[in-house]
Amino acid sequence: MTRWVAGLTAVTLACIGSTQVWTPAHAADLPSSPPASNFYAPTPSSGWTVTLGAEARMLPKYEGADNYMLWPFPIVRIRRAGTPESFHSPRDGASFAILDIGPIKFGPTGKVRFDRKESRDSDLTGLGDVDWTLELGAFAEYWPAQWLRTRLEVRQGFGGHHGIVSDLTADVVVPVTPQLTFSAGPRLTAATDAATSPYFSITPAQSLASGLPVYDAGGGIRSYGAGVQLGYAWTPQWGSTVFAEYERLAGDAADSPLVTQRGSRDQIQVGIGVTYSFDVRGLW
């Protein structure tokens, strides 16, 4: 499986896939950014620009798994017409900036966390199902330089878990050509007890049913890692990116018997997709 994932990652990074990165002005979206070429410069207009698309992501079957499955991801973004597309990384939640003053952005964000079903993998037999989770919260973004973005997200879970998850990321954003942009950087995730336990704890009843020892997972640093992304603008409307993300489970999540006896602390995801942007008048 490790050899298979490594091969898939290499092939995927050789492609150009889904959504997010355009030009220096688009990437940093700062007043001091170099002007974009006419090809990328947004046309001033009223209304809103809607971006729709889809990604295919290869993810672990469950958190801590060492085998993988393909998941579809929709992409929906809205911005004011005539403004450039902002930079997005694969780890970003769906967000809307209510404060946007050049290098600083702040606003609401959200993510959907997949459910975990026993029927999905024999490793999970006896551990029960975990429902889908909607994580809602806020993000803060800061560009200390035109080529560097830092971002913090803090989200509260509703559904499968009721804890708090925080993601801290940084990305170097480098335009390779007017159409191709490269980005990469480190990631860090922390979670409370309530956000960690449903996925990594093993109750006495689950221990009897699964054969794994009883384990009580607490909160703290859940993972650390890095990500890389390539974005390509085919036209002002059509864009694509391809990405790979690696994270190493840490703390109580890494020490769970589900991970140490049946899975892996090394978690990889790769994805590819495409988006199309169009203007709509009078959304609100």
Secondary structure, DSSP 8 states (H G I E B T S, - for coil): -HHHHHHHHHHHHTS--SS----HHHHH--TTS----TTT-----SSEEEEEEEEEEEEESSTT-SSEEEEEEEEEEEEETTS------TT--EE--SEEETTEEEEEEEEEE--B-GGG-GGGTTS--B--EEEEEEEEEEEEETTEEEEEEEEEEEES--SEEEEEEEEEEEESSSSEEEEEEEEEEEE-HHHHHHHH-B-HHHHHHH----B----EEEEEEEEEEEEEESSSSEEEEEEEEEEEE-HHHHH-HHHHHHS-SEEEEEEEEEEEEEEES---
